[in-house]
Amino acid sequence: MINWMKAKKKDKTQDLIQVLAPCDGTVLPLGESQDEMFRSGLLGHGCFIYPKSKKIFAPVSGVVKSAFPTGHALGIVSEEGVELLLHFGIDTVNLNGRFIHTTVSAGDLIEAGDKLAEIDFPMIKKAGYAPDVYVIILNSESYQIKIREQDCESGQTVMTLARK
């Protein structure tokens, strides 16, 4: 006899989406950001990482939807439909691309862990800008988000998303 109740039961872990650390560093909540726009969650929920390395890697697999000419931010849509903003530093748009070298363009397909950029964070700090790397879920209203505040290495899970 088939147990129909068991057959209908769904494994909740299948619905979880892992967002990986794009760089080595310390994961912090948006509430600790120096920037009001990020701190308020105006763009969405997420976290930021105080970087300890200069290489930035893809936190999810998907497609690069936008790559700003100044290199300060990338928009990514994951295979699961998560809309992410990776933002490198605070007000670094004013650097006009100095100290930031992105290796992807809009339309590029990416896999989690692919190199996206190389950033000279010490020079960004020397120029007077905060080096924080933001990982923002733009469509965060669609997800329950769990953030792992910790020291991390690129590729470790920093956020777990569950569809609401």
VODOMI-38501 format. One record per residue: x, y, z of N, C-alpha, C in turn. Coordinates in pm, 1 decimal, padded with zeros to 6 digits. Example, Ala and Ser with C-alpha at 12.3 -4.5 7.8 and 13.67 -1.06 7.14 Angstrom:
2
<<01319.0; -00569.0; 00780.0>; <01230.0; -00450.0; 00780.0>; <01320.0; -00330.0; 00780.0>>
<<01285.0; -00225.0; 00708.0>; <01367.0; -00106.0; 00714.0>; <01290.0; 00003.0; 00787.0>>
//
This chain:
164
<<00083.2; -00117.9; 00000.0>; <00000.0; 00000.0; 00000.0>; <00088.2; 00125.0; 00000.0>>
<<00053.6; 00221.9; -00082.5>; <00129.4; 00346.4; -00091.8>; <00079.5; 00443.3; 00014.1>>
<<00172.0; 00505.0; 00080.5>; <00136.2; 00605.3; 00180.6>; <00124.2; 00740.3; 00109.0>>
<<00001.1; 00781.1; 00077.0>; <-00022.0; 00904.5; 00000.1>; <00020.2; 01028.8; 00076.6>>
<<00006.3; 01027.7; 00206.8>; <00047.5; 01143.7; 00286.6>; <00197.9; 01165.7; 00272.9>>
<<00269.9; 01057.5; 00275.9>; <00414.6; 01067.5; 00264.7>; <00454.7; 01113.9; 00124.2>>
<<00385.7; 01066.4; 00023.4>; <00416.9; 01103.7; -00114.4>; <00394.2; 01252.4; -00138.5>>
<<00297.3; 01311.0; -00070.4>; <00267.2; 01453.3; -00089.2>; <00357.6; 01544.3; -00007.5>>
<<00422.2; 01488.3; 00093.9>; <00508.7; 01569.2; 00179.1>; <00628.7; 01616.4; 00097.5>>
<<00657.8; 01744.9; 00108.2>; <00765.1; 01803.5; 00029.3>; <00882.2; 01839.7; 00120.0>>
<<00999.4; 01815.5; 00074.4>; <01119.6; 01850.8; 00149.1>; <01139.9; 02001.8; 00140.1>>
<<01128.2; 02069.5; 00254.3>; <01139.5; 02216.1; 00257.4>; <01277.6; 02264.2; 00214.2>>
<<01382.0; 02183.1; 00232.2>; <01515.6; 02227.2; 00195.6>; <01529.4; 02245.5; 00044.9>>
<<01440.5; 02182.6; -00033.3>; <01445.2; 02200.8; -00178.6>; <01411.4; 02344.0; -00217.3>>
<<01335.1; 02412.7; -00133.0>; <01292.7; 02548.4; -00163.3>; <01393.4; 02653.5; -00117.6>>
<<01496.0; 02614.0; -00045.0>; <01593.0; 02709.4; 00006.6>; <01692.3; 02749.2; -00101.5>>
<<01723.0; 02876.3; -00105.0>; <01818.8; 02930.1; -00201.1>; <01938.0; 02982.1; -00122.3>>
<<02056.3; 02936.0; -00159.1>; <02178.7; 02978.2; -00091.7>; <02241.1; 03094.7; -00167.6>>
<<02277.5; 03199.2; -00093.9>; <02351.3; 03312.0; -00149.9>; <02489.5; 03307.0; -00086.6>>
<<02591.4; 03299.9; -00171.2>; <02728.1; 03281.0; -00124.5>; <02800.6; 03413.7; -00105.0>>
<<02900.4; 03411.4; -00019.5>; <02983.3; 03529.8; 00002.7>; <03059.7; 03561.5; -00125.3>>
<<03052.3; 03686.0; -00172.8>; <03125.9; 03722.9; -00293.5>; <03274.6; 03748.6; -00267.7>>
<<03313.3; 03758.9; -00138.9>; <03453.2; 03784.8; -00105.5>; <03479.5; 03737.8; 00037.2>>
<<03606.5; 03732.0; 00073.9>; <03643.3; 03703.9; 00212.0>; <03614.7; 03828.8; 00294.4>>
<<03574.0; 03810.0; 00419.7>; <03552.0; 03925.9; 00504.7>; <03461.9; 03895.0; 00621.9>>
<<03400.4; 04000.6; 00674.0>; <03309.4; 03989.7; 00787.7>; <03170.0; 04031.3; 00744.3>>
<<03072.6; 03942.5; 00762.6>; <02933.4; 03968.6; 00724.5>; <02867.2; 04051.0; 00834.5>>
<<02803.3; 04160.9; 00792.4>; <02736.7; 04251.3; 00886.0>; <02594.5; 04279.8; 00839.8>>
<<02503.9; 04310.9; 00934.4>; <02366.4; 04344.7; 00895.9>; <02359.5; 04485.0; 00836.7>>
<<02261.5; 04508.1; 00750.6>; <02246.2; 04639.9; 00688.5>; <02228.7; 04750.1; 00792.2>>
<<02172.3; 04717.6; 00907.6>; <02152.8; 04816.3; 01013.3>; <02281.4; 04880.0; 01062.2>>
<<02395.9; 04818.6; 01032.6>; <02525.7; 04873.5; 01073.1>; <02594.0; 04951.6; 00961.4>>
<<02528.0; 04966.6; 00847.7>; <02586.3; 05040.1; 00735.0>; <02597.5; 05188.8; 00766.5>>
<<02700.4; 05251.7; 00712.1>; <02717.7; 05396.8; 00723.7>; <02624.7; 05470.8; 00627.9>>
<<02570.7; 05401.2; 00530.8>; <02488.5; 05463.2; 00427.2>; <02339.9; 05445.9; 00459.9>>
<<02268.0; 05556.7; 00469.6>; <02126.7; 05554.0; 00507.6>; <02042.1; 05473.0; 00409.6>>
<<02071.2; 05484.8; 00280.4>; <01991.8; 05413.2; 00179.8>; <01997.2; 05261.8; 00203.9>>
<<02116.8; 05210.4; 00229.5>; <02130.6; 05067.1; 00255.9>; <02077.2; 05032.5; 00394.7>>
<<02111.7; 05114.7; 00494.2>; <02071.0; 05089.2; 00632.8>; <01919.1; 05080.1; 00646.5>>
<<01847.2; 05164.9; 00572.2>; <01700.7; 05168.7; 00582.0>; <01633.0; 05051.8; 00510.5>>
<<01706.7; 04979.9; 00426.8>; <01647.6; 04870.2; 00350.3>; <01566.2; 04918.9; 00232.0>>
<<01584.8; 05045.1; 00192.8>; <01509.5; 05104.6; 00082.9>; <01519.5; 05022.9; -00045.8>>
<<01637.1; 04970.5; -00075.3>; <01656.4; 04891.6; -00197.8>; <01616.4; 04745.4; -00180.5>>
<<01612.6; 04700.4; -00057.3>; <01582.8; 04561.2; -00027.1>; <01663.5; 04517.1; 00093.1>>
<<01639.9; 04394.5; 00135.1>; <01711.3; 04340.7; 00250.7>; <01834.4; 04264.5; 00203.7>>
<<01925.2; 04243.7; 00295.6>; <02047.1; 04172.0; 00264.0>; <02150.5; 04194.6; 00371.3>>
<<02275.3; 04202.2; 00328.7>; <02385.3; 04221.0; 00422.3>; <02497.9; 04293.1; 00350.0>>
<<02602.3; 04325.1; 00426.7>; <02723.5; 04373.0; 00361.9>; <02842.3; 04303.7; 00424.9>>
<<02949.8; 04303.2; 00349.8>; <03071.5; 04235.5; 00393.9>; <03183.8; 04337.4; 00397.3>>
<<03251.8; 04343.5; 00511.2>; <03373.1; 04424.2; 00517.8>; <03482.4; 04335.4; 00459.4>>
<<03532.8; 04371.9; 00339.8>; <03618.1; 04279.4; 00264.2>; <03759.6; 04264.6; 00319.8>>
<<03811.5; 04143.2; 00306.3>; <03949.7; 04112.5; 00343.0>; <04026.8; 04060.3; 00222.3>>
<<03964.2; 04066.8; 00105.8>; <04029.3; 04022.1; -00017.5>; <03984.2; 04112.9; -00130.4>>
<<04055.6; 04109.9; -00241.7>; <04023.1; 04202.7; -00350.6>; <03940.4; 04139.7; -00462.7>>
<<03929.0; 04008.4; -00462.8>; <03853.1; 03942.5; -00569.6>; <03707.2; 03926.6; -00529.1>>
<<03617.5; 03952.2; -00626.1>; <03473.6; 03939.9; -00605.4>; <03423.5; 03825.5; -00693.2>>
<<03347.0; 03734.2; -00632.0>; <03295.5; 03617.5; -00702.5>; <03143.0; 03618.0; -00703.1>>
<<03085.3; 03548.2; -00799.3>; <02939.1; 03541.6; -00811.9>; <02878.9; 03470.7; -00690.8>>
<<02780.5; 03534.6; -00625.5>; <02715.9; 03472.3; -00510.3>; <02608.3; 03370.4; -00548.2>>
<<02566.9; 03372.0; -00674.8>; <02463.6; 03281.3; -00726.6>; <02493.1; 03252.7; -00873.4>>
<<02427.6; 03151.9; -00927.1>; <02430.8; 03127.0; -01071.8>; <02314.3; 03201.2; -01134.4>>
<<02336.0; 03256.3; -01253.4>; <02229.3; 03329.5; -01320.6>; <02282.4; 03412.6; -01435.4>>
<<02228.2; 03533.2; -01448.1>; <02267.7; 03623.1; -01556.5>; <02293.4; 03762.5; -01500.0>>
<<02398.0; 03826.2; -01552.9>; <02426.1; 03965.4; -01517.2>; <02326.9; 04050.8; -01595.0>>
<<02239.7; 04120.0; -01523.7>; <02137.9; 04204.2; -01588.3>; <02187.8; 04345.5; -01611.0>>
<<02273.9; 04393.7; -01521.8>; <02328.6; 04528.4; -01539.6>; <02469.8; 04533.9; -01484.0>>
<<02554.0; 04603.9; -01556.3>; <02691.9; 04627.3; -01515.0>; <02717.2; 04776.2; -01535.3>>
<<02726.3; 04848.7; -01426.2>; <02741.6; 04993.3; -01435.1>; <02877.2; 05028.9; -01495.1>>
<<02882.1; 05130.6; -01582.1>; <03007.8; 05168.8; -01647.9>; <03118.5; 05205.1; -01549.0>>
<<03081.1; 05255.9; -01432.5>; <03179.6; 05293.1; -01331.2>; <03228.2; 05172.4; -01251.8>>
<<03167.1; 05055.4; -01273.2>; <03209.1; 04932.5; -01207.4>; <03166.5; 04919.3; -01062.8>>
<<03096.4; 05017.6; -01009.2>; <03064.6; 05017.1; -00865.8>; <02951.8; 04921.8; -00827.5>>
<<02879.1; 04867.8; -00927.0>; <02766.5; 04779.7; -00894.8>; <02734.3; 04686.3; -01010.8>>
<<02678.6; 04570.4; -00974.0>; <02630.6; 04472.4; -01071.5>; <02491.3; 04427.0; -01030.1>>
<<02402.5; 04414.2; -01126.4>; <02270.2; 04357.0; -01103.2>; <02268.5; 04216.2; -01158.6>>
<<02222.3; 04121.6; -01078.7>; <02221.7; 03980.0; -01116.9>; <02083.3; 03922.0; -01090.4>>
<<02035.2; 03837.3; -01181.0>; <01913.8; 03760.0; -01155.9>; <01955.6; 03613.3; -01152.3>>
<<01925.9; 03548.3; -01040.2>; <01965.8; 03408.1; -01023.6>; <01876.0; 03316.6; -01105.9>>
<<01917.7; 03192.1; -01119.3>; <01837.9; 03091.6; -01190.5>; <01700.4; 03074.4; -01127.0>>
<<01690.2; 03101.9; -00996.5>; <01563.2; 03087.4; -00924.3>; <01478.5; 03214.2; -00927.6>>
<<01531.1; 03320.7; -00989.3>; <01455.7; 03445.8; -00998.1>; <01487.3; 03548.3; -00890.8>>
<<01588.5; 03522.0; -00809.6>; <01629.4; 03619.0; -00707.7>; <01701.3; 03734.5; -00777.7>>
<<01656.7; 03856.4; -00750.0>; <01718.8; 03976.5; -00806.7>; <01816.3; 04032.8; -00704.4>>
<<01944.5; 04029.6; -00739.5>; <02049.6; 04073.6; -00648.0>; <02119.3; 04198.5; -00698.8>>
<<02157.5; 04282.0; -00604.9>; <02245.4; 04394.6; -00634.0>; <02374.0; 04371.2; -00557.2>>
<<02485.4; 04369.1; -00628.5>; <02617.3; 04370.6; -00565.3>; <02667.8; 04513.3; -00579.4>>
<<02693.7; 04577.8; -00468.3>; <02737.9; 04717.9; -00470.1>; <02871.1; 04725.3; -00397.4>>
<<02971.4; 04781.2; -00463.5>; <03107.2; 04781.5; -00410.5>; <03140.7; 04917.7; -00351.6>>
<<03135.8; 04929.4; -00220.3>; <03168.3; 05053.3; -00151.5>; <03049.5; 05146.9; -00140.8>>
<<03071.9; 05256.3; -00069.3>; <02970.4; 05360.0; -00052.6>; <03015.0; 05482.0; -00132.1>>
<<02928.7; 05529.3; -00219.8>; <02954.7; 05646.4; -00305.4>; <03072.5; 05626.4; -00400.6>>
<<03111.5; 05502.5; -00425.0>; <03224.7; 05475.0; -00513.6>; <03193.3; 05504.0; -00659.9>>
<<03067.9; 05532.2; -00691.7>; <03033.4; 05578.3; -00826.5>; <03116.3; 05702.5; -00859.7>>
<<03149.3; 05781.6; -00756.8>; <03227.4; 05904.1; -00775.8>; <03371.7; 05877.3; -00817.2>>
<<03417.5; 05755.2; -00802.5>; <03554.0; 05720.3; -00843.4>; <03563.9; 05695.3; -00993.8>>
<<03449.7; 05690.7; -01061.7>; <03446.3; 05671.9; -01207.7>; <03527.6; 05551.9; -01255.2>>
<<03518.5; 05442.8; -01181.1>; <03584.3; 05319.9; -01223.5>; <03725.4; 05300.8; -01171.7>>
<<03783.6; 05403.4; -01109.9>; <03919.2; 05385.8; -01055.6>; <03915.7; 05281.1; -00945.4>>
<<04013.4; 05195.9; -00943.3>; <04034.4; 05092.0; -00841.9>; <03937.7; 04973.8; -00854.1>>
<<03848.7; 04974.7; -00953.4>; <03751.5; 04866.5; -00971.5>; <03762.3; 04813.9; -01114.2>>
<<03787.3; 04683.8; -01127.0>; <03794.0; 04621.8; -01259.3>; <03695.2; 04505.5; -01263.5>>
<<03584.2; 04524.8; -01333.9>; <03486.8; 04416.0; -01347.4>; <03524.9; 04328.7; -01466.3>>
<<03491.6; 04201.0; -01456.9>; <03528.1; 04105.3; -01562.0>; <03405.2; 04050.4; -01633.9>>
<<03287.2; 04108.7; -01606.3>; <03163.2; 04064.2; -01670.1>; <03088.5; 04183.9; -01726.8>>
<<02995.3; 04153.8; -01816.4>; <02911.3; 04256.0; -01879.4>; <02765.8; 04213.6; -01870.1>>
<<02676.4; 04307.9; -01891.5>; <02533.1; 04276.7; -01894.1>; <02507.5; 04168.8; -01998.8>>
<<02428.2; 04070.0; -01962.2>; <02395.9; 03959.4; -02052.0>; <02480.2; 03835.5; -02030.5>>
<<02590.8; 03848.0; -01957.1>; <02676.8; 03732.4; -01932.4>; <02608.3; 03631.7; -01840.2>>
<<02617.6; 03503.9; -01876.3>; <02572.2; 03396.3; -01788.1>; <02684.4; 03366.6; -01690.1>>
<<02649.5; 03350.7; -01563.6>; <02750.8; 03325.9; -01461.2>; <02711.1; 03205.8; -01376.0>>
<<02812.0; 03141.7; -01321.3>; <02793.0; 03032.7; -01225.2>; <02840.9; 03082.7; -01089.9>>
<<02777.7; 03036.4; -00983.9>; <02822.3; 03072.3; -00849.6>; <02971.1; 03041.7; -00838.3>>
<<03047.6; 03138.7; -00790.5>; <03191.6; 03121.4; -00776.1>; <03273.3; 03179.7; -00889.5>>
<<03209.6; 03218.1; -01001.5>; <03283.4; 03282.1; -01111.2>; <03337.1; 03417.2; -01065.3>>
<<03456.3; 03452.6; -01111.4>; <03513.4; 03583.3; -01077.8>; <03436.3; 03692.8; -01151.8>>
<<03393.4; 03794.6; -01076.3>; <03318.0; 03906.2; -01133.5>; <03398.2; 04035.2; -01138.5>>
<<03489.5; 04051.9; -01043.3>; <03562.4; 04178.4; -01035.5>; <03686.6; 04162.5; -00949.5>>
<<03775.1; 04259.4; -00964.0>; <03890.2; 04272.9; -00876.6>; <03893.9; 04419.1; -00833.3>>
<<03901.6; 04440.3; -00702.9>; <03886.5; 04574.6; -00648.4>; <04001.9; 04604.5; -00552.8>>
<<04061.4; 04721.9; -00568.9>; <04169.4; 04765.1; -00480.6>; <04107.7; 04838.2; -00361.1>>
<<04062.5; 04761.3; -00262.6>; <03994.7; 04819.4; -00146.5>; <04083.9; 04913.0; -00065.2>>
<<04214.1; 04883.0; -00047.0>; <04298.2; 04979.0; 00025.5>; <04301.9; 05116.8; -00042.7>>
<<04303.7; 05118.3; -00175.3>; <04303.8; 05247.2; -00246.1>; <04167.9; 05316.7; -00234.4>>
<<04060.9; 05239.1; -00233.1>; <03927.3; 05297.6; -00213.8>; <03920.5; 05363.7; -00076.6>>
<<03973.2; 05295.4; 00025.2>; <03976.8; 05353.4; 00160.0>; <04064.9; 05477.9; 00163.2>>
<<04180.1; 05470.6; 00097.4>; <04272.8; 05584.3; 00094.2>; <04208.3; 05705.4; 00026.7>>
<<04120.7; 05680.2; -00070.5>; <04049.8; 05788.4; -00140.6>; <03933.8; 05843.9; -00056.4>>
<<03909.3; 05783.0; 00060.6>; <03807.3; 05835.0; 00151.1>; <03671.2; 05768.7; 00142.3>>
<<03665.8; 05650.6; 00083.0>; <03538.0; 05580.0; 00066.9>; <03536.7; 05451.5; 00149.0>>
<<03418.7; 05416.5; 00199.3>; <03403.1; 05289.6; 00271.4>; <03407.1; 05175.5; 00169.9>>
<<03478.9; 05067.5; 00200.6>; <03495.5; 04957.9; 00104.7>; <03387.6; 04850.2; 00110.0>>
<<03283.7; 04869.0; 00188.6>; <03182.4; 04765.4; 00210.7>; <03127.1; 04707.1; 00080.6>>
<<03110.8; 04575.2; 00078.2>; <03052.3; 04504.8; -00036.3>; <02910.1; 04463.6; 00002.5>>
<<02812.2; 04523.5; -00064.6>; <02671.3; 04499.2; -00032.9>; <02614.2; 04388.1; -00119.5>>
<<02536.7; 04300.1; -00056.2>; <02462.8; 04194.9; -00125.1>; <02316.4; 04218.4; -00088.6>>
<<02242.8; 04279.4; -00181.2>; <02105.6; 04321.6; -00155.4>; <02009.7; 04236.9; -00239.1>>
<<01905.5; 04186.0; -00175.7>; <01800.4; 04112.7; -00246.5>; <01694.3; 04215.7; -00284.0>>
<<01691.1; 04253.9; -00410.9>; <01601.3; 04360.4; -00456.5>; <01454.7; 04320.4; -00447.3>>
<<01424.8; 04194.3; -00469.7>; <01286.4; 04145.9; -00458.1>; <01268.0; 04071.0; -00325.6>>
<<01320.4; 04130.5; -00219.6>; <01320.9; 04065.7; -00088.1>; <01182.0; 04044.4; -00029.5>>
<<01082.2; 04115.9; -00080.4>; <00945.3; 04095.5; -00030.9>; <00894.7; 03954.8; -00062.6>>
<<00960.3; 03885.8; -00154.7>; <00919.2; 03750.8; -00194.3>; <00984.7; 03640.4; -00111.3>>
<<01074.9; 03678.3; -00019.9>; <01154.1; 03577.7; 00051.2>; <01162.2; 03604.9; 00200.9>>
<<01175.2; 03497.0; 00275.4>; <01220.5; 03505.3; 00413.6>; <01371.4; 03490.4; 00403.9>>
<<01443.9; 03581.2; 00465.8>; <01589.1; 03584.4; 00450.3>; <01656.8; 03561.2; 00584.7>>
<<01747.3; 03464.9; 00586.2>; <01828.1; 03439.8; 00705.7>; <01971.9; 03476.8; 00671.7>>
<<02028.0; 03567.6; 00750.5>; <02164.7; 03614.3; 00727.7>; <02256.3; 03552.5; 00832.3>>
<<02370.8; 03506.7; 00787.6>; <02470.1; 03449.1; 00878.6>; <02578.8; 03553.5; 00902.5>>
<<02566.8; 03623.6; 01014.9>; <02667.2; 03723.5; 01050.7>; <02787.5; 03648.8; 01106.6>>
<<02898.4; 03656.8; 01033.9>; <03016.7; 03578.6; 01069.7>; <03134.0; 03624.3; 00985.0>>
<<03251.8; 03579.2; 01020.3>; <03363.9; 03592.5; 00928.6>; <03340.6; 03488.5; 00820.5>>
<<03374.6; 03523.1; 00697.8>; <03346.3; 03430.0; 00588.4>; <03458.9; 03430.8; 00486.3>>
<<03460.5; 03325.3; 00408.9>; <03545.5; 03316.2; 00290.9>; <03453.0; 03314.1; 00170.9>>
<<03501.4; 03363.5; 00058.3>; <03418.1; 03361.8; -00062.0>; <03370.8; 03219.4; -00086.8>>
<<03244.8; 03207.7; -00125.8>; <03187.2; 03077.4; -00153.6>; <03110.4; 03016.5; -00038.4>>
<<03126.2; 03070.3; 00083.0>; <03047.5; 03021.4; 00196.1>; <02908.9; 03084.6; 00192.3>>
<<02810.4; 03013.9; 00241.9>; <02674.3; 03067.3; 00245.7>; <02666.1; 03181.0; 00347.0>>
<<02616.2; 03297.2; 00301.1>; <02595.8; 03410.9; 00391.4>; <02447.7; 03443.0; 00408.4>>
<<02365.0; 03397.8; 00313.5>; <02220.5; 03417.3; 00324.0>; <02149.6; 03292.7; 00274.3>>
<<02040.3; 03260.2; 00341.2>; <01952.3; 03153.2; 00296.7>; <01815.4; 03214.6; 00275.2>>
<<01758.4; 03192.1; 00157.5>; <01628.7; 03248.8; 00122.5>; <01526.1; 03137.6; 00108.8>>
<<01407.4; 03164.6; 00160.1>; <01294.4; 03072.8; 00144.0>; <01179.3; 03153.7; 00086.1>>
<<01116.8; 03100.6; -00017.8>; <01002.4; 03170.8; -00077.5>; <00889.9; 03182.8; 00023.7>>
<<00826.5; 03299.2; 00024.4>; <00712.1; 03321.2; 00114.4>; <00589.1; 03255.4; 00056.9>>
//
